[in-house]
Amino acid sequence: MCDEEGPVLGSYAVDVRDGRLGEVMGRVGGRIQLRRLGGGREWDVPPEYLGEADPAEVLRERVRLLNRDARRRVGLG
């Protein structure tokens, strides 16, 4: 997940302050930018509050998003 400069772009991480899971989008001013897997606004996380994402947690969130999108396509959600 990390290289010498910090987390790799496109990897997943957790903001340990509130448990939010996000995709690493970049680095600005020493902070890491994360975005929820389903999209939305990025938020900044100081590196010391960045945790490693559990692969099972990432998979669970991706399946949840796929199910949500499928329900919307058929008019159930």
C-alpha positions in Angstrom: 0.0 0.0 0.0 2.9 2.4 0.7 6.0 3.5 -1.1 8.7 5.8 0.2 6.5 8.8 -0.3 3.3 7.4 1.3 0.4 5.3 0.1 0.2 4.4 -3.6 -2.4 6.2 -5.7 -5.4 3.9 -6.3 -4.8 1.9 -3.2 -7.4 1.8 -0.3 -6.9 3.2 3.1 -9.0 3.9 6.2 -9.3 7.3 8.0 -8.8 6.0 11.5 -10.4 9.1 13.0 -13.9 7.9 11.9 -13.4 4.6 10.1 -14.2 5.8 6.6 -12.8 3.7 3.8 -11.5 5.5 0.8 -9.3 5.3 -2.3 -6.1 7.2 -2.3 -6.4 10.0 -4.8 -3.3 12.1 -4.1 -1.3 14.1 -1.7 -1.7 17.8 -1.0 0.3 19.8 1.5 1.5 16.7 3.3 -2.0 15.3 3.7 -3.4 12.3 1.9 -6.6 12.7 -0.1 -9.2 9.9 0.0 -12.4 9.5 -1.8 -15.2 7.0 -1.0 -15.4 4.0 -3.3 -18.7 5.1 -4.7 -17.4 8.6 -5.5 -18.0 11.9 -4.0 -15.9 14.6 -2.4 -12.3 13.9 -1.4 -11.2 14.6 2.1 -7.8 15.1 3.6 -6.2 12.8 6.1 -3.0 13.6 8.0 -0.6 10.6 7.4 -0.6 9.7 11.0 -4.3 9.0 10.9 -4.2 6.8 7.8 -4.7 3.1 8.4 -4.4 0.1 6.1 -7.7 -1.1 4.6 -8.7 -4.7 5.2 -9.2 -6.4 1.8 -12.4 -8.0 3.1 -13.8 -4.5 4.0 -12.9 -3.2 0.5 -14.6 -6.2 -1.1 -17.7 -5.8 1.1 -18.0 -2.1 0.1 -17.6 -2.8 -3.6 -20.3 -5.5 -3.5 -22.6 -3.2 -1.6 -22.1 -0.5 -4.3 -22.7 -3.0 -7.1 -25.9 -4.2 -5.4 -27.1 -0.6 -4.9 -26.5 0.2 -8.6 -28.3 -3.0 -9.8 -31.3 -2.2 -7.6 -31.4 1.3 -9.1 -31.3 0.0 -12.7 -34.3 -2.3 -12.1 -36.2 0.4 -10.1 -36.1 -1.3 -6.7 -34.1 1.4 -4.8 
